Amino acid sequence: MMDNNICNLLNIEYPIFQGAMAWVSDSSLAAAVSNAGGLGIIAGASAPASYVREEIRKVKELTDKPFGVNIMLLSENANELADIVVEEGVKVVTTGAGNPGKYMTKWKEAGIKVIPVVASVALAKRMERAGADAIIAEGCEAGGHIGKLTTMVLLPQVVDAVSIPVIGAGGIADGRGVAAAFMLGAKGIQVGTRFLVANECTIHDNYKEAVIKANDIDTVVTGRPTGHPVQVLKNKLAREYLNLEKQNAPIEVLEELGRGGLRKAVKDGDVEGGSLMAGQISGLVSKRQSAKEIIEEMFQEFENIKKSL
């Protein structure tokens, strides 16, 4: 185990979280990351509560290491999931899209470490006041739903604003990204896009190949008019969506076009009509590896960089 605040807090070997990605972050990937020494995370998203409970139990069968569950607080299933993580003895909860304050007492009494994802300094401060154990500061380089600030800008400001440990997220895919995050004051990192191509990730092979083939300018942000910007790989769906945005199409039309897009990509392998959520760092993702290989390679690169400074 690294001598590190996050490792000590969560009893993990490497200070790396696997990002919670809807339709992607299931028991297979979460267990693999946890077994490799990181913190695997199951994405609650809008999944049925019974499914999330089942995935939690599957992870327990696959590993005895710590793992977490991500709860999107504006989802209809949030209240149910807040109870399930207590009932199932989950040790770490990450949250997004809301304030976990009303669940904090219940979670703390159950010994759960609560780590919200934030995209602003103001929200980071609010989460610390609410009793968060750490903060994930996620920049707009990330895949999926994003905020406005880059990791380079957001991370050091959040570090300066709170006294609890901060995990850097967004645009991190190798040891250089790890080193940069630590230089900016992070005590850990969260990685999503690179884990899309992990052997244990169960998304369709077409999706994985699209990430591997992507270059530095192959992502685009859709959904800004709806108030929910999403970073995806460029494809037919993204182009149609952006074209409708330019025409000032009603939000209802945009939402209908995007409905079910992530499922099409993840399950059906529809790389043109599906929503290929991925970060700007996709251009650095060039090969399939096990979760263990990904983590060990990133931290070996990080150690080599430290020696050269």
N, C-alpha and C positions, 0 to 999 in steps of 0.2 A: 504493500500500500504506500502511495506517495504521502509524504508529510504535507498535508494540504487541508485547509479548512473544510472543503466540501467532502473530501474523502473521509475525514474524521467524523463529520456530521452525519453522513449517510452510511458509513461502513462499506465503502466501495474502494476498489483498487486504483482506478483511474478517474480523474474528475471530468468525466464525459457523460453527458446525457444524450440519449437517442430521442430526437424530436418526436412529438406526438403528431402523427399525420393521419387524418381521417381516412378510413378504408385501407390504410397501410399498416399502421402500428398495432399489430396484433400479438398474440401470445408467442408465435414463432420468433418474430424479430426481437420482441422485448426480452424473452428468455435468453436468446443468443447473446445479446448485448450484456445482460447481467452476468451470464456465465463467463463472459470475456473480461469482466472486471469493471464495466461501466454501469450506468443506470438505465435499464430498459424501461420503456414507458408504453402502456396501453392507451390508445386514444379512445376516450369515451365518445366525443363528438355528439352526433345525434343518434347513435346506435341504441337499440332497445336495451333497457337495463339488464334484462335476462342474459343477453349476449355478452355484455361487459362482465357480469358475474362469472359466466362460463369461461371467458378468456382469462380472468384472474385465476381461476382454479386450474386452468391449463398451465399457466406460467408456474404455479406452485409445483406442478408435477414435473416440470422441466428444469427447475432450478431451486436451490435453497438460498440464493443470493437476493439482496434487496432489489425491488423493482417499484415502479410507480404507476399511477393512473392519472391521466389528464382529464379534467372536467371543464367543458365549456359552459360557463355559468349562465349564459342566456339560453341554453338549450332547454327544451321541455323536460328532458330527463335529469336535469341537474339535481333536483331534490332527492330523487331515487338513488342516483349515483353517490351522492354525499353520504347516504346511509349505508350503501353497499360497501364502500371502502372501509367503513368502520366494522361492519359485520364480518368482512372477509380478512380483516387484519392487515390491510395494505399499509405500508410504512411511509410512503411518500405520495403526495398529491401535488401535481402541478395544475394551475388553473389559467384560464384565459377568458376574455370577453365578459368581464364583470368583476364584482367585488365579492370575495369569499367570506367577508366579515361575519355573516349570519351563521356560517358553518364552523367558524374558528374554534369556539369553545368545545363543541362536540369532537372535532378532529384532534384538538390538543389533548383532551381527556383520554383519547384513544392512542396517544403517543405518535400521531401522524405528523410528519414534517411537511409543512405547506410552503410551496415555492411557486408564486405566480409569475406568469409571463407578462412583461410590460413593454410598451413602446414609447414611454415618455418619462421624464423625471418626476412630474407631478404624480403619476400613477405609482411609481416606485415608492415615493414617500408615503402615499396613502396605504400601500400594501405593508410597509414596515410598521406603520401605526396600527394596522389591523392585526399584527402579530405574526407576519410571515417570517419563516426561518431563513430564507434566502430569496433572491430575485433573479429571474432570467430576463436579461435586457436583450431584446431581439430587434436587430436592424432590418431595414427594408431590402437588403440583399437576399433575405430568406425566401424560400418557396412558400406558396400558399398565401394565406391572409397576412397582410403586412401593414406596418405603420408608415410614417413619413421620413424618419431619420435613419441614416446609415449606422451600421454598427460602430464604425470609427468615431462618429460624432456622439451617438447615444451612450455607448458603454462607459467612457470615462466620466461623463456627467452623472450617470446613475451611481457609479462607484463613489463619487464625491458627495452625493446627496444622501446616501444611506450608510448605516453602520453595520448592516448584515452582509454576508457574502453575496457577490454578484456573479452570475454565470453569463458569459457572452454567447450570443447566438446570431446567426445570419452571415453567410459568406465564409464559413469555415469548413474546409475539406481536407486539409493536410497539416503537417507540422508547422508550417509557416503561419497558418491561420491561428493555430493554438498559441504559438509564441506571441503573435500580435495581440491576441485577446489578453494574455497574461501581462504583457507590457502595458496595456491600457487599464490594468487593475483588476481584471477578472480573476476569480478563484477556480473557475471551471468553464467548460464550454458545452454548448448543445449543438448537435449535428443532425440534420435531417436528410438533405439531398444525397449525400454520399451513401447513406444507409439504404437508399432506394435500390441500389444495385448489389446489396449484400446477398449472399447465397440464401440466407434464411428469410429474406424479404419475399413475401408471397404474391407480390403484384405480377401482372402479366409480363412475359418476356419482352413483348413489343414496347412496353413502357420503359423497361430497363434499357433496352437498346436505344431508345430515343434520348435518354439521359446521357448515355455513353457517347452518342454521336453529336451531341450538342456542342456548340462553340461559345465563345464569350458573349456574342450578341444574339443568342437564340432564345432569350426570355423576353417577355413583355408583360406589362401590368394591365389587367382588365378590371372592370367593375368600379372604377373611381366614381362615376355618377351615382351608383347605388349606395355609396358610403362604405363599401366593403371591397377595397382593392385586393386583387389576388394576382400573385406572380406565377406565370405558367410558361411552358415552352410554346413557341410559335407553332401554330398549325391552323387548319381550316376553321375550326371552332373559334379560336382566338381572333383570327382575321374578321370573321363574320361579326363577332361581338364588338370589336373595335370600330367596324364600319357602322354598326347601328348606334354606337356611342356618338360618333361624329354627326349622325343624322338626328341627334337628340331624341332617340327613341324612348318611349315611356319605360320607366323602371320595370313595370310588369312584363314588358316584352323582353327586356334583357334577362330578367330572372327566369323566364320560361325557356329562353335559349340555353341558358347555362344549367338548367335543372337536370340532374342525373349525369352530368358530364364527368365527374370524378369516378363514379362507378363504371362508366363506359371505358375509361382509361385503365383502371385498376383490374377490373374483372374480365372485360371483353377484349382488352388490348387494342381498342379503337384509338389509334394515335392521331387521327384527323378529326373525328367527331367527339373525342373525349377531352377532358380537362387534364392536361399533363402538368400538374403542380410540381414545380421544381425551382430551385434558387439560381441566382446569377452565377454561382460557383459551379454550375453544371459543366462548364468548359474544362474544369480541372478533374472531372470524374471520368476516368478512361478505362476502368477494368472492374470486373466482378471479383469479389473476394468474400471470404467469410467475415462475419462481424468481428471475430477475434483478430483476423489479419488486418482489418481496417484500423481497429483501435491500436494494436501494437505498432503498426507502421506509422501512424500519426504521432504517437508519443515517442517513438525512436527518432523520428525526424525532429521533433521538438527538443529532445535531449541533445541531439547533434548541434542544433542551432544555438542552444544555451552555451555549449562549449566554445562556440566560435565567436561569441559576443565579447 
